[in-house]
Amino acid sequence: GGQPRNVQPFSDEDASIETMSHCSGFSDPASFTEDGPEVDEEATQEDLEYKLKGFIDLTLDKSAKTRQAALESLKSAFSSKILYEFVMERRMTLTDSIERCIKKGKSDEQCAAAGLACLLCVQMGSGIESEEIFKTLGPVLKKIVCDGTASVQARQACATCLGICCFIVTDDITELYSTMECLENIFTKAYQRDRDTNSVSSTHNSVLHISALLAWTLLLTICPMNEVKKKIETHLHKLPSLLSCDDLNMRIAAGETLALLFELARETDADFFYEDMELLTEKLRALATDGNKHRAKVDKRKQRSVFRDVLRAVEERDFPTEMVKFGPERMYIDCWVKKQTYDTFKEILGSGMQYHLQSNDFLRNVFELGPPVMLDAATLKTMKISRFERHLYNSAAFKARTKARSKCRDKRADVGEFF
């Protein structure tokens, strides 16, 4: 027994043993211990489930601080492990707890509850059970998003949650359009930012506008093509106005959304023509080569990196392919639609993204990875390298890196201009 209040918070150490028993350890041969003791997986799983039951009970506690800590611990567990059966048995209890925390909690608690709702849907995947969860939580999330009296942080978290949950569970096209309209009503207010006399309020709301725009863009990727055409016609001429925003994150969100809209437009019509292309490319080129001294160096580097890619997408229809490694598998991100989807789930899963890409059926289906790759003990043993071999490899890499950097730092070296 014991009181649930005495349950210790979920930590990465709790996840490590059980996670290793699945697939996450495959990503790095160094993660295997040389001669580690055998672990009783069944006992470990029972202990974990006991802790999680305690956290679920604590989401009903009278103390707001206790409720929030319980929500955060559940989020940590859901992002680092696959708990489908455990969640399936308690999905309605979890849904009720999340709904209560969003309705009655304050800003931080609402944010934690919205984050847990995202992870609950990621765990469940698409299906009837997930649709039931969204039918309960959808109206609550929309109400907070549209509530001007709620905190901006809570509205931001609910906007992100609304987009992700709708992306995962909705087969109903009417519900998809309704959710997109709700998000549209939020971020389109940013179009009028320059006319807003209260610049402080406008800047304060930019985080909400960014989250609504990114959530809307995610849903646009699963819309029928006829609806995509309508949205492109409505927004393609208005989005460039956000490129002049003072907020770096808003400029980047607008730029990446523009790149994605151009990609979708050219998929629907190979001869797609944009009237103000010259003016748009001038804006993008200016952002890709921005050297304003009043901006931080880190911000300028980030902005130039993003807008070089956006400019290539708009001008040359090109995308810089990225490779994501997880265990023995590789995934290539070769278009803006795939990048937007990956970035969204990476944001909510954090360090658990690789593990979910290996083991989560829903995510593997989204990225067309097929069923999870199961490796036997013999294959794992061949992947294992000795501690001495790892030491030699790291030493060689360190020496090579030091030599390369020394050449760049040598004042006698002939160094060209850096932009």
N, C-alpha and C positions, 0 to 999 in steps of 0.2 A: 503494500500500500503506500502510505505516505501521501501528503497533500501535493496536488499538481503544482502549487506555487513554488515548491522546492526544486522543481525540475530545472537543470542547468541549461543555459542557452545552447542552441545548436551551433556547432563550430565546424570548420573545415576538417579538423581531426576526426570528427564523427563520420564525415563522408569518405575519408581517405580509404579506409579498409574496404568498406562496401563498394565504393567506386572502383577500386582496383580489382574487385572480384568480377566486375563486368568487363569494360573495354577501355576505360580512360587511361589506364597505364600503358596501353599499346603505343601511345603517341610519343613516348620517350623511353628508349631502352634503359636509360639511367634510372628510371623510376623503380626498377625492380631491385629489391635488396638481394645481396649475395646469398645468404643462407638464413632468410627470415623464418620465424616460427610460423607454423600453420595456424590459420584463424578459423574459428567456428563461425561460419557465415550465418547459420540459422540463428545462433544466439545473438550475433551482432545485429541482425535484422530485427529480431524481437526487441532488443534494447532500443534501437532507433525508433521503432513504431511506438514503443511506450513513451518515449520523449515527445514524439509528434502528437500523440493523443493528449499529453499534458499541455502542449502549446495550444491545441485547438480549444481545450477547456478554458485556458487563460485569455482567449480572445473575448470571453464574456465577463471578465473581471471588472470590478467597479473602478479600479485605478486605470486611468488613461495611459499612464506610463507602462504599466504591466501589459495592457492590451497591445500597445505599439511594439513592445519588445517581443511579444509572442508572434505578432504578424511578421516582424523582421526575421525571426528564427525560422518560421515556416517558409518564407521567401528564400532564405539561404539553403534550406533543405531541398526545396522544389527546383531550384536552379542548378544544383550540383548532382542530383540523382533522378533516376526514373522510378516513380512511385505509383504507377498506374493502378494497381489493384487496391492499394491502401487508399488512394484518392477516390477511386470509383465507389468504394463502400461508404465514404464519408462526404461525398460531393455536396449533398443537400445541407449538411451541417456546416460545411465550409462556406457554402454560398450564403447561408443565413448570417453567419458571422461577418462575412465581408460586407453584406448589404447593411447590416446594423452599424458597422464601423464607418462606412461611407456616409450614411445618413446622419448619425449622431456624433461622430468624432470630430475633432478639430483638424487643422491643416495637415500636420505630420501624420496623424493616424489615418486620415483619408488617403494620403499619398501611399502609405504602406499597404493599405487595404486594396487600392487600385493596382499596385504592383503585384500583389498576391493573386488578384483576379486574373491578370495576364498569365502568370505562371500556372495557375490552375487550368486554364484553357490549353496552354502548351502541353501540360501533362496529359490532359484528356484527349487532345486532338479533335478532329472533326467527327461528329456523330450526333445521335439523338440526345444523349446525355449532356453534351456540351451546348446544344441548342437550348435545352431547358435552363441551363445556367445563364445563358445570354438573355433569354426572355425575362429572367428575374432581374439581372443586373443592368441590362441595357437601358431601360427607362431611368434608373437611378443615376447612371453615369451621364446620360444626356441632360438630366435636370441640373447636375452640378456644373457641367460644362457651360450651360447657358445661364447659370445663376451669377449675375454680376456682383452679388454681395458675398459670394464665396471667395476664399483666398485664391490668388493667381496660381500658386503652387498646386493646390488641390485640383483646380480646373485643368491645369496642364497635365497632371498625372491621369486624370479621368479621360481627357481627350486622347492621350496615347493608348490607354487601356481600351477605350471604345473602338479605336481603329484596329488594334491587334486582335481583340476578341471577335470583332465582326469578320475580319479576314480569315480567322481560323474556323469559325462555326457556321457562318451564314450561307445557306443555299438559296434563301429567299431573296430574289432580286429586289423586291420592294423594300425590304429591310436594309439592303445594301445601299440603295439610293437614298433612303431616309437618313441613314447614318452619315453618308457623304454630305448631304445637305446641311445637317447639323454642324459638321466640321467646317463646311464652306462658309457658313454664316459667321464663324469666328475669324478665320484667317483673312477673309476678304476685307475686314476692317483695317487690316494693315495697308491696303491699297490707298487708304485715305490718310495715312500717317502724316504726310507732309502738310496736310491741311488742318491737322489737329493743333489747336492753339495751346493745349496743355501737353507740352512735349514730355514732361516727367511721367505723366500717366501713360502716354503712348509707349515710352521706353519700358516702363514697368510691365506692360502687357505683352511685350515682344516674345517672351518665353512661351506664353500661351499661344500666340499666333504661329510660332515656329512648330510647336507640337501638333497643332491642328493641321497645319500645312503638310507636315510629314506623314501624319496618319491618313489624311485624305489622299496623298500621293500613293501610299501603300494600297489603299482600296481601289484606286484607279487602275492598278496593274491587273486586277481580276475582273474588271468591267467588260461587258460586251463591246465590240468594236464600234457599233453605232453610237453608244453612250460616250465612248472615248473621244470620238470625233466632236461631239457636242461640247464636251468639257474643254477640249483643245481650242475650239473656236471662241469659247467664253474667256479663257484665262491666258492664252498665249500672248495676247497683246497687253495684258495687265501686269503679269508677273515681272517683266523687266523693271518696273518702277521700284520693286523691292531691292534691286541691286544697288540702289543709292542709299539704303538704310544705314544708320550709324552702327547698328548691331552686326558684328562679324558673323555670328551664327545665322542671323536672318539672311544675310547676303549669300552665305554658302548654301543654306536650305533652298533659297530661290534659284540659285544657279544650278544646283543638282536637279531640282524639279524641272527647270527649263530643258536640261539635257535629256531627261526622261521623256518629257512631252514631245520633243523633236524625234526621239527614237520611236515612240509609239506612232507619231504622225507619219513617219516614213515607212513604217510597217503597213499601215493602212493604205498609204498612197505613195508609191515609189517616186512620183513626180511632185511631191509636196513642195509648195512654194510659199515662203514667208516674205511678206511685203517689206517689212522693216529690217531685213537681214543685215544691211550695212550698218545701221545705227546700233543694232544689238551686238554685232561682232566688235564694234568699236568699244562699247561698254565692257564687254567681256575681256577684250585685249588690255584695256586700261587696268582692270582688276587683276589680270594675270601678270602684269608688270608693275604693279603699284609700288611706288617708292616713297610715299608720304612719310615725312619724318615724325609726324605727330602720332603715328601708330606704332604699337609695340612690334619688335622684331619677330617675335614668335607668331603674332597674329598675321603679319605680312607674309611670313614663310608659308603658313597654313593656307592663307587666301590664295597666294600665287600658285601653290601646288594644285589646289582644287580647281581653280579657274583655267589653268592650262588644259586640264582634262575636259572641262566643260566646253572650252573654245574648240578643241579638237572634235568634240562630239557634234557641235553645231555646224562648224565649217566643213570638216572633213568626214563626218559620219564615222568617226573612229572611237574605239574604246580601249584603254590600256588594260589588257587582261591581267587579272590578279589570281594567284594560286593560294588556296587555303589548305593546310595540311592538318589532318586529324587521324592519328594512329597510322595504319598502313595505307590509308586512302588519301586521295587528292581531289579537290574540287576547284574547277576553274570558274571564276566570275568574269564573264565575257560580255556583259551588257548592263545598262543602267537599271533595268527592271530587277535583275538578279542582285545587283549591288544594293539597291534600296531595300529589298527584302532581307538580305543578309545583315545589313547594318541595323535594321530594326530589331531583329531577334538577338543580335549580338549585344545591343544596348540593354535588353531586359535579362538576358541570361548571363552576361558578363563572362567570367572565367569558365562557366559551365557550358559555353557554346560548343566547344569541341566534343565534349562528352555527349551532349544531346544530338549532335550531328552523327555520331557513331551509333547511338542507341535509340533515339526517338523516332518512331515510325512516321509520325506526322511530318516532322522536319525533313526527314529523308525523302518523303513523298513530294514535299514542296520543291526541293532542290533536285528531284529526279535522280536520287542516289541508289534506288533499289532497296531490297531488304538489308537489315544490318549484317555486317560481315562478322561471322563467328570464327574465332581462331582457337585451334586446339592447343594443348599443352606443349606438344612437340614444336609447333610453329613458334610459340612464344619463346621457347628455349633457344631457337635459332636466332631470334631477334635480340637476345640478351648478350651484352658485351661486358667484359670484365672491368673492374674499377681501374686497373692499370692501363688498359687500352683507352679508356675514357680520358685518363690523365695525359697520355701521350697526345691524343687528338687535341685536347684543350690547349696544351702547351704549344703545339705547332701552330694552331690558329692564333694564339696570343702573339707569338713571334712575328707571324706574317702581318698581322694587323698593326703591330708596333712599327715595323719597317715601312709599311704603306703610309702611316700617319707621319712618320719622321720625314719622309720625302716631301710631303705636302707642307710641313712646317719649316723646312730648311730654307733660309732666306736666299741661299744661292740658287735655289731651284727656279727655273723659268716658269712663273705662274701667270696665267692669262687673267683677263678681267672676270670678275664674279658679279653677277647681277642679283 
